[in-house]
Amino acid sequence: MRLESFYPIVATDQLKACRDFYRRWFLMEVVFEATWFVLLSGGNGATAHPSLQGLRRWLLATRDAHNLYSQFGFTPLAAPSRFMELHSPNVYALSDLQQAP
């Protein structure tokens, strides 16, 4: 079975912020919206967005969802030795956020 689309279900009192988050970061489209409910459609998410067609390579990092993303065509890196990272694990530390004005 191949996953064709996904529809996150989120219960929140921050409906507008949640909608905006999924539209910005997952390029989802609003199908229906009311004051208490928003239906978003993702299809294949970012890879299906018209302005992102023709890209040569997409990179994705996941801890444990390899099987999920393989349904969208993602595969392990063909040449992992060519890739490097600069990792800052504490960049989003809660203590830093609490000290912000």
ABEGO torsion letter per residue (X at the ends): XBBABBBBBBBBABAAAAAAAAAAAAGBBBABBBAABBBBBAEAEAAABAAABGBABBBBBBAAAAAAAAAAGBBBBABAAABBBBBBAAAABAAAAAABX
